[in-house]
């Protein structure tokens, strides 16, 4: 089992920045891919960015050029640096970890990001 705890959300003005963190614990050796997803009110959960254990990244079009995903494998922590935030970035942001060998996917409890215009 893997436990994920997000932090760093909050209220920020449009154009501002936030950095989200996700601390992983438990069977972290099994994790291959980690990612950030978000869900706005009335919308489906969507991928923001993901990163493999080797550092390869993938971003949603809406995140390219503004967000940066990174991970510190030694600290078992995932980050999302969000710059130039827009009101449409307002959502609950969730951390996800995939253990491909186990066919398992784990989720954090989410952290609210609110961008005021």
N, C-alpha and C positions, 0 to 999 in steps of 0.2 A: 504494500500500500504506500501511496505517496500523499502527503498533505501539503497543500499550497495556501499561503497566506499573503494576500495583496495588501499594499499600503501605498500612500502617496496621492490618493485622489483628493479632490476638493473643488472649491469655487475659484475660477480665474476669469479675468477679462479676456475678451477676444484679442488675439495677438500675443497673448502671454504664453508661458511655458509651465509644464508640470513634468515630473519624473515619477513614474510608477515603479514599484518594486514588488517582486514576488519571491518569497522565501519558501524553498522546498525542503521537506524533511521526510524521513522514512526511507523507503527503498529507492533512494535517488539514483543509485547505480543503474537502475533499469531504464532511466529516462533517455530517450533519443531526441525527440523534438519538443521544444517548448514554444508557446505562442501566446499572443494577446488577442482576445476577441472582445467585441463590445455589443451591447444591446440597448438600443434607444427605445423609449416608450412606444408601444404599438408596432415595433419592427422586430424582425428576426435577428438572432445573434449572427454576427458576421466577423470574419477574420480581419484583423488589423495587420498583424505581422507574425511571422514565425521564424525560428532559428534552430538549426540542427546542432548536435553536440560538436560538430566540426566547425561551426561558425557560418555555415551557408544561410542566407536570409531570403525571405520572401515577403513582399509588402502588398497590401491592397493599394489600388490606384489612389485612393483618397489619402493614403498615408505617405506615399512616396514624396521625398523631398522635405517632409516636415517632421516625420517621426523616425526614430532610430531604435531598433531593438538590439539588445546585447545581453550576454549572460556571463556570469562569473562561475565557472564550474567548480572552482575550489570552495566557493561560498554557497554553492547551490542556490544561486539567486539570479533571477531574470529581471531585466529592466526594460522600460519603455520611456525614452526621452521624447516628449511631445512639445514641439515648438510651433509658433504661428497658429495657435489654436483658434478654431472657428466655432460658432454656435452649434453647427451641425456635428461637432465632435462630442457634444453632450450625450452621455450614455453611462451605463454601468460597464466597467471594464473588468473582464475576467481573465485570469491566468489559466493556461492549460498545459498539461504535460502528457506526452504520449510515450508509452512503453511498448514499442512495436513488437518486441519478442513475446510480450505477454498479451498482446492485443488489448491493452488497457489504456484508458484515457481518464485523466483526473482533472478536476476543476477546483478553483478557489471559490471563495464566497462572493467575490466581486467588490469593486470599489467605485464609488460614484465620482464621475467627473462632470462638472457643470461649467459651461463656458457662457458668460454673459456678454451680450452684444451692446 
